[in-house]
Amino acid sequence: MSAPSLTQSKAGPPRPSQPRESPRATPGGSFAKSLRRNLTAHGFLIGAVLCFAFFSWYPMVREFFLAFQKTEAGETTWVGLDNLRTVFNDPAFWQAWRNTLLFTVLALVLGFVVPFVVAIVINEFHHGQGYLRLLVYLPVMLPPVASVLLFKYLYDPGYGLLNEVLGIFGVPEQQWLQDADLSMLSVVIAATWMNMGGAALIYLAALQSIPGELYEAAELDGAGLLRKIWHVTIPQTRLILSLMLLMQIIATMQVFVEPFLLTGGAGPEGSTTTVVYLIYQYAFNFNNYGAAAALGLLLLVLLAGFSAAYVRLSRAEDE
């Protein structure tokens, strides 16, 4: 049996292992990894930004400068506010604004109310909603020219279907597109039919998100159909209604296709001349691109101011 050693072991107690320090990431390393990981998404995003920049933002910036320029014989010169004076002194300027405002009011009365009513009616059907949605959205899928040709046939004073139907009830023949008093209303009806499908489907989606318990509670309180719409449906869809109102005002203020194809743009006695059609005349009929840009800039400022005021009022109501 060996004697214990009197000399202390050199190894000593084991030391706790030190944690290894992870290599510090370089400032650009995480960004490079994120870029490689989302390369496809960034590619699509860059493509969308370039499309917007080329087809939307650049024309807006170019229009701003063009509104204060005049081009003659290939030479462009700055003319200041001369283009605006030319636009303001044109008698068609004020008539175009009156017609545009009239179209906007009529289009909101029909184009804002009718899709909402149609959505309420479709929402009451428990079967066949898919076919009804397709039927409502079908006019939107038709080319605008085809829709306009259809309404030209309906409005024709000689063999038009609308006059034939009204004649059954003893209503005399009407000059729908040739009468200055009826031409704007005829354009509004056609535009409402052509464009209401998208709004109706948006309203329908908003209606289907309303909890059914609210309607049941309203029924227990003795509310009828109109009271349920007024006290339940409209308050629950107020945000969508407000957004659609803003979008429809902006869209109707820029109306061009319907009056241009139905009445040739100006209409009888200039009754369907709109601001956008006047811009078209300045640019392509009179070759006055400066005046066209100036009028377009006025319309842009008006719609931007209206949108900003609307957003501010909406925020004030929410607070």
N, C-alpha and C positions, 0 to 999 in steps of 0.2 A: 504494500500500500504506500503510495508515494506521498511525501509531505506536501502540504499546501505551499504554493509559491509566495514568498514575501514581497516580490516585486509587483508593482501595480501594472495592470494591463494597459498597453498603449492605445488600444482601440477606444476605450471609454464608452459611455452610454450613447446610444444612437441619437443623432440629431433629427429634429422634425424636418420633414422635407419642405422646402420652400416652393410655394406655388409659382409656376412658370408664368411669366408676363406675356400676355398675348400681344402680338405685334400690332402696333398702332396703325390704324387705317389712315392712309394718306387723304388729304382733303378731297382730291378728285377721284379717289377710288370708289367710294360709295356712289357717287354720281355716275361713274362709268358703268358700275354694275347695274344700277337702276336703268340706265339708258339701254344697255344690252338686253336686260330682261323685258323691257317694254318697247323694244325697237319697232315692232309691228304697229302698236298703238300710236307711237310717235309719228310713224310714217303716215298713217291715216290722218292724224291731227294736222301735220304739216301740209298735207294735200288740201284739207278743208280750209286751212288758213290762207293758203295761196289762192284758192278759188275765190274766197271772199275778198281777198285783197285785190285781185285782178278784175273781178266782175262786179263788185259792190263798192268797196272803199275807194279804189282809184277813180271810177266814174264820178263819185260824190265830190272828191277833191278837185277833179278836173272841171266839174260843173261850177264849183265855187269860183275858180279863176276865170272860166269862160264867161261867167255872168258879168264880168267887168272888162271884157275884151271885145274887140270887133275885128273880123277877118275880111279883108278885101284884097282881091288880086293876089292871094297867097301871102299877104303881109298881115300880121297880127299886131294890133296896137291897143293900148289901154285907153278906155273911154270913161272910166269911172262909173257914174250912175246914169249914163245916157241910156243904157239898155232898160233900166228900171223906168225911166221917164217915158221911153217908147211904149212900154207895156201899159203903164198907167194911163197914157193918153189914147190908147186904143179903145173905141167904144165896145168892142167885143169882150174886153177884159171883165167889165162889171157884169155883163150878161152871162159870161161863162161862170163867174162865181155864184150868181143867183141860181143858175141851173144846177150847179154842183151841190149847193146847199139844199135845193129842193129835192134833188135825187137822194141825198143823204137822209133827209127827214123821211121821205116816202119809203126808202129802202129799210130804214130802221123800224118803221111802223109795220111793214110786211116782213122784211127779212130777219128781224129780231124776234118778233112775236110768233110768226108762223112756225119756224123750226122748233121753238120751245113747246108749242101746243102739239105739234106732230110727235115730239119725243114723249110727252105725257101720254098721248093716245097709245103709242107703241108699247110703252111701259106697262099699260093695263092689260095687254095680251100676255097670257101665260104660255101660249103655244104659237109657233110660227114666227117668233121674233126675228130669227135669222133671215127669213124670206122678206119680212117687212123692212129690215135694215138694208138689204140688198136693193129693194124697190126704191127706197128713199134715196140711197146713195147713187143709184144708176145715172141720174142726170149729170152728176159731177164727173163721171167717167166718160161721158160723151164728149167729143171734140166741140169746142165752142161754135165752130162754123156749122156743124150739124144741128146743134140746138137752135141757132139763129135761123137757119133755113126752115126748121120746124115751125118756129113762131112766125116767120114771114108767111108761111102757108096759113097759119091760124088767123093772122091779122089781115090777110088779103081782102079788100073790100068787094071783090067780084065773086070769088069762089071760096073764100076763107071759111073754115069750119066754125070759127067763133061767131061770125055773123049769121051763119046758118042755124046754129043752136039758139041764138038770141031771137032770131026771126020766128021761131016756134012760139015764143012767149009774147010776140007782138012788138018787140023792140026794133026800131028802125035800123037800117044799115049804118054802121059807124066807120069813119075813116081813121082807123087806129093809129097808123103811122104817118098819115098825111095831114092830120088835124093838129094844130099847135097846142090845143088844150088837152089832147089825149096822148100825144106822142111820148111825153115823159113818163106818164103812168104806164103806158104799154112797155116801155123799156124797163121800168122797175119790176113789173110782173115777170117779164122774161128773165131778168137777172136774179130775181128771188128763186124762181124754179131751177135755174141753172146752178145755183151756189148754195142752196139751203141744206144739201145732204150732209156735208161735213159738220155744220153747226148742229144739226139734229142728232147726229151720232154722239157728239161731245156732250150735249145736254142729256141724252139717254144714259150715257155712262155715269154722269153726275147723279141722275135720278136713282140709278140702281145701287148707288153707294149710300143712300139714305137708310138708316135703320128702320125696319118695319114697326118697331115698338112705338115710334113717334106717331105713325098713322093710327095704330091701335088705340093709343091714348087719346088722340083727337076724336076718334069715333066714340069712345066712351064718354067724352064730353059733349057729344051730340053734334059734332062738326060735320057739315056736308062736304061735297066735293070741292066747291069753290073756297070754303073756309080752310080745308086741308091744304089746298094749293097755296093760299095766301099766307097761312100761319106756319106751315111745315115745309112745303116744297121750295118756295122762293127763299126763305131764310137759310135753308140748308144748302142751296145752290147759289148763294149770293156772290161768292168769290168767282165761280165760273161765269155767272151772268155778267159780272163787272168786267172780267177779262174779255169776254166775247163782245161786249158792247164797245170796248176800246178798239179791238181788232176790226170790227165791222165798220166803225166810223173811219178808221184809217183806210180800209179797203174801198169803201164807197166814195171817199173823197178823191180817189185815184181811178175812178171808173173811166174806161175807154173802149173796151172790146164791144160791149153790148150796143151803145149808141152808134159806134162806128160801123158795125155790121148791119144793124137794123135800119138806121135812118141816114147812113152815109156820114155820120159825125155831127153835122150841124143841125139837121132836121128841118122841118118847116118853120120858116121865120127865125131860125137859130134857136129853136126851143130845146134842142138836146145838145147844144154846144157846151162842153165841160172844160174844166181847166186843163186837163191832160190832153184833150183833143186840140185845144188852142196851142199848147206846147208843140204838138205834132204839126200843126199848121205853120207855126213860126219856123220850125226846123226844116221841114221837108217840102212845104209849099212856097214859103217866102225866102228860104235859105238864110234866115236870120238866126244863126245858132246862139248868138249872144242874148237876144231877147228870149229865146226858148229857155236858155239856162237861167236867166234872171227870173222868169216865171216859175220854173221848177224850183229855184232856190226859195222863192216866196212860199210855195206850197210845202217845201221841206221844213221851213221855219215854223209855219203855222201848225203842222202836224206834230213837230217836236215839242212846241210849246204846249199844245193841248195834252200830249202824252205826259209831259213833266207835271203839269197842273193836276192831271188825273191821279198820277202816282202819289203826289203830295197829299191830296185830299183823302186818298185811300189809307195812307199811313196815319193821318190825323184821326180817321174814324176808328182804326184798329187800336190806337192808343187810348 
